[in-house]
Structure formats: C-alpha cells, structure tokens
Amino acid sequence: MREAELRVIDCLRDQSYSVGELADAIDKSQSWTSEVVGDLENAHLVDRTDGVQLAPTYEASLLAELLDRYALENVLIGTKEDILGALLDGPKTISELQTQGFAKSTLYKHLNEIQETGAIAHTDDGYAITDDTLRSFLEARTRTTPFETEYRANGDRLVATSKDTVDGTPTAFSAFTRYGVDYHPAKTYVYQDDRSLGLEEVLIHAVTVAENKKQMAMAGVFYLTHRASLDASDLWRLANRWECVEKWADLFAYIDQREVHHDELFLPWEEFIDLANDYGVYPRGQHPEDSLRRGLEELGDHLETPVDVYLLGGGNLILRGLKDSTKDVDIVVEDGQTFFAIAEALQDLGYEERSDLEAAYNQLDPSIVLEKEGFPRWDIFVEAVAGQLQLTPAMIERCDQSFEYGDLHVHLLSLTDIFVFKSITEREGDLEDAALIARQADLDWESIFREIKTQEDRTGQFFSFAVLDTLDVLDERHDIVAPITDRLVSYCLENALLVSLDAPKTIEDLREELDFPDHQIYNKLRKLEEEGQIIVDRSGRLNTYQRAESTDR
C-alpha cells in the first residue's frame, strides 16, 4: 500500500469526509486525493455513496483493526506488503524469498522492520506471519482467482466461495450482520437451499467453516450475542451433523474459561474480551473456591435461624475438589419458609435480584436469582429444579457430605444425583460437567435409572429422552459408555410409542416418526400389547396401533 492510502484510511476511522476535507487533512491537492480515494474504492476499502467513508467490507474492517495494532508504515508500505504476500503460503528463508525477485538488502531491511512490530517471527523454517488479522487482510487483498469449498452433511451442502453472489441462503459469517453482529467476511458463505435458517444453524455453520483465530472468536461473539435465544441441544445435534463437534466443544469450553484441546484455534483471552466488549457482549465471570466459601460463610453468619440447603451444580463440585471455579451457586430448599429466610438474608448483604435471565436459566425456573459483585450468583429453587425435576426423599438420603457455615447447613447432593441434574439441563458447561462426573466418580447407575423413572412418575414429564441424549454425547465425544444405555433406549422407545399412539398409527407411521430400529419398534409393540397398554386393529392392510386409554376418550 501507499503511505497516502494509509493516511486516508486512518482519517476515515472516526468520521466521513468530503474529498476536499480529506485533501486538507492529509495536506495534498484535491485532484491527487481524489485519485487515491478512487484506488481505495476499487480495492473495496472506502465507499463514496455518502461522502468518503470506510467501506462496510471485510478488508476495510481488518485494515482498521491493524491500524489500531501497528504503525502500518512499518508493516504494509510498498515492498513490505509484497514480501508479506510471499509468506502467505508458509515460512520462507531469505534465500527462498530472493528467488521471487526481492533484493537481499531490501529483504533484510524490511523483514527486520516488520519483525520489530511483532507481525512476523523468525522461525527455524524461515520468516512467518504470526498475526491472523494481518494474514486475513493479505489473503483478501491478493485473492485474484475464484475458488469454492464445499461442506456436506447428510445431503445438505454448505459452500464457501470467492464470488460475491451465489445461489442459496446466506449463512455462517455471511449471515452475522443480519443477526446483529456487524462482520464482513472475505468469503461468501451460503447454504444451498432456499429455506430460512435458525440461529443455531448459522452459528454451527460458522464453526464448521472457521479457518483462523479471528473467525473462531467471531463465532464466540455471535454465541454470546444470542445465547439467550439459542437451544443448546440443537447446537450439539447440528455440530454432530456437520462433524464439527470437537471445534464446537472447544469453543464452548473456551467461552466458559475451561481447558480447550486446541489452543491454536483461539485468541489470547484478553484479546477475546476486548473483541467481545467491542460488540457489547461479556462472558460471565468465574469464581474460585475461596469466593464460594466466603459467600457461604457470609450468608451463614447473617441468617437468624438454622436452615438446611441442598447444593448442586458447580458449587457442589468445587467443595468436592472436582472443579476450580463456578459462575453460580445452585441450591434447592424444601419449603417456602427456608427460601424466604435465605433470599432476605442475601438481599440484606447487598445481593440484587436479576430479572433479565437468559432463556436457558428461565427454563430452569429458579425461584429467585441474586447477584453481587465479586461473588458467585445464587440460583435458589424451592422443591423443584428445571421447572419440574424434584428434590426427592431418595436424593436427600443419598447426600454424602455436609458442611456448616454458621446457621447455614449445606448438604451435598450425591454425584449420582448431580449427574441426573446435569443430564437434563442446557446451561453452559453442563455436558462437560456430566463428563467430568462420569469419569471421576463411581456412579450408581441403577439409582440413576430409578431416579429418572421416579421423576417421570411424579411429574408426568419425559426426562429420559434428555438423559439419553446426554449419554449419546458422552459416548461420542468422551468414549464414556453408560451401562444403562440399552435399558434407557428401551424405556425411551416405550415412552415414545405411548406418546405417539395417543392417535392410531400404522407401523409405517411409526417408522417415519421414531428414530429407532424397526426390530426394536416391533418387539416393543408386542410387549405393550401383551401388557394391555396398547390395542391393535388387524382388519386393514397394515396393523393399526393405539394406546388403550386413548380409545376411551
């Protein structure tokens, strides 16, 4: 680039100008400035629709970001940009760069200047670009030939292309601006179907096609922007469908400030925080064990009468030494009197009620959520969690550790029961916590199976399906095989059939509706008929099945 071009871009970062105003700002003639602006417009870096302003393009946003980071006259002016372009396909030595027409003295001079900025590094293999934003900008600037990359999932087709227009529905990074995240990718991403896409599909498509740290960070920003509306189970299902489960799991862990398997995919945390803040989103804080214990002690000292609470979630795992930090303290109490005593004490201590809960936390239906700067958030439930999952006598009996903090008596629900809770919720990190528990604890799988059935009998809700989904994920992602999986599959099929057969169905109807093998459906139908739970009409070409009590309505 020319120095004058960088001066123009620098002026336009804060406001738009007329050509005359720009000429005065950079101390050049109006005609000369107009020519520079024309070149920048051809390069998709400025827009002249309403005065001269930065173009709403990927290249322009990257260049503005680089101007914040570097004195670009030391990085991109003249031959420096050409040398960097030669490094795009991998590290090169001075000798290798000389074969591309660069003078040795020029290489040493320019490479040293660029290296001092930190944009490149001298490795064992030669000089290499270290800044992903710089690399993305150079790729966008030097791309001259069309390209197209496709991704397939069970017949669906996702395309990344250099063309500005292509048939299909914009998705991944090409759809971010439409959903409130102002981002302009160098490539065009489309889902080759005309149907509308949900937020979950747009996000997982972005994770699928993400090629560098900046793109993974933008996927994280998109997630934080829309996490109140996203369906966690759909995200995992789609990640599995598009074969990006490992990338999605890492992004999920990264945002949750947990260990990731592929560090090379992510920006340093401080840089990500700055980027997220630029878009007005903020990852929730983590609180270590001492912060948790201080909160428990403070509450216990402030209570006027002894109360018993049952601790689940991350706080439970911290007190067991299985986790280092948590975002919130999840407790369930047995009655309203205990609830009011705790809520009033916390509010006296400066905790404030939070009303703008994310959708996932609204689903959990806490009786109250209280926050205070520097302490974990308190989510307090009365008798039931997740709207209906109840604190049962068997759970209370299985509590295996207790702590006293003044008048606050904290009982740890067993890891067996924590696993049940983690298996049916969709909050951040619950699947990872379920995997942690399954790996490190000697779970009572028989009690888990019985508890699921007890909960369903008490509430009329089918939690077994959510638990089965969790077990499938643990098997696929963590090689954790639960000994109750086959029995749970059979139990879920029975529930699915009884729900489906509220109206008459043929075997063809059931095959289409239920995602179970044919032989399992046939065997379960015979069992349900023998038990008198369904009736079978064999008078037609195909047998018709219906739940027995449904025929009496």
Stockholm file with secondary structure:
# STOCKHOLM 1.0

chainA/1-553         MREAELRVIDCLRDQSYSVGELADAIDKSQSWTSEVVGDLENAHLVDRTDGVQLAPTYEASLLAELLDRYALENVLIGTKEDILGALLDGPKTISELQTQGFAKSTLYKHLNEIQETGAIAHTDDGYAITDDTLRSFLEARTRTTPFETEYRANGDRLVATSKDTVDGTPTAFSAFTRYGVDYHPAKTYVYQDDRSLGLEEVLIHAVTVAENKKQMAMAGVFYLTHRASLDASDLWRLANRWECVEKWADLFAYIDQREVHHDELFLPWEEFIDLANDYGVYPRGQHPEDSLRRGLEELGDHLETPVDVYLLGGGNLILRGLKDSTKDVDIVVEDGQTFFAIAEALQDLGYEERSDLEAAYNQLDPSIVLEKEGFPRWDIFVEAVAGQLQLTPAMIERCDQSFEYGDLHVHLLSLTDIFVFKSITEREGDLEDAALIARQADLDWESIFREIKTQEDRTGQFFSFAVLDTLDVLDERHDIVAPITDRLVSYCLENALLVSLDAPKTIEDLREELDFPDHQIYNKLRKLEEEGQIIVDRSGRLNTYQRAESTDR
#=GR chainA/1-553 SS CCHHHHHHHHHHTTCCBCHHHHHHHHTCCHHHHHHHHHHHHHTTSEECTTSBEECSSHHHHHHHHHHHHSCGGGTTSTHHHHHHHHTTTSCBCHHHHHTTTCCHHHHHHHHHHHHHHTSEEEETTEEEECCHHHHHHHHHHHCCSCCEEEEEETTEEEEEESCSCCSSEECGGGGTGGGTCCCCCSSEEEESSSSCCCHHHHHHHHHHHCCSHHHHHHHHHHHHHHTTTCCHHHHHHHHHHTTCHHHHHHHHHHHTTCCCSCGGGSCCHHHHHHHHHHTTCCCCCCEEHHHHHHHHHHHHHHCSSCEEEEEEHHHHHHHTTSCSEESEEEEEESSHHHHHHHHHHHHHTTCEECCCCCHHHHHHCCSEEEECTTSCEEEEEESEETTTEECCHHHHHHCCEEEEETTEEEEECCHHHHHHHHHHCCSTTHHHHHHHHHHHSCCCHHHHHHHHHHHHHHHCCCTHHHHHHHHHHHHHHHCCCCTTHHHHHHHHHHHHHHHHTTSCEEHHHHHHHCCSCHHHHHHHHHHHHHTTSEEEECSSSSCEEEEGGGGGC
#=GC SS_cons         CCHHHHHHHHHHTTCCBCHHHHHHHHTCCHHHHHHHHHHHHHTTSEECTTSBEECSSHHHHHHHHHHHHSCGGGTTSTHHHHHHHHTTTSCBCHHHHHTTTCCHHHHHHHHHHHHHHTSEEEETTEEEECCHHHHHHHHHHHCCSCCEEEEEETTEEEEEESCSCCSSEECGGGGTGGGTCCCCCSSEEEESSSSCCCHHHHHHHHHHHCCSHHHHHHHHHHHHHHTTTCCHHHHHHHHHHTTCHHHHHHHHHHHTTCCCSCGGGSCCHHHHHHHHHHTTCCCCCCEEHHHHHHHHHHHHHHCSSCEEEEEEHHHHHHHTTSCSEESEEEEEESSHHHHHHHHHHHHHTTCEECCCCCHHHHHHCCSEEEECTTSCEEEEEESEETTTEECCHHHHHHCCEEEEETTEEEEECCHHHHHHHHHHCCSTTHHHHHHHHHHHSCCCHHHHHHHHHHHHHHHCCCTHHHHHHHHHHHHHHHCCCCTTHHHHHHHHHHHHHHHHTTSCEEHHHHHHHCCSCHHHHHHHHHHHHHTTSEEEECSSSSCEEEEGGGGGC
//
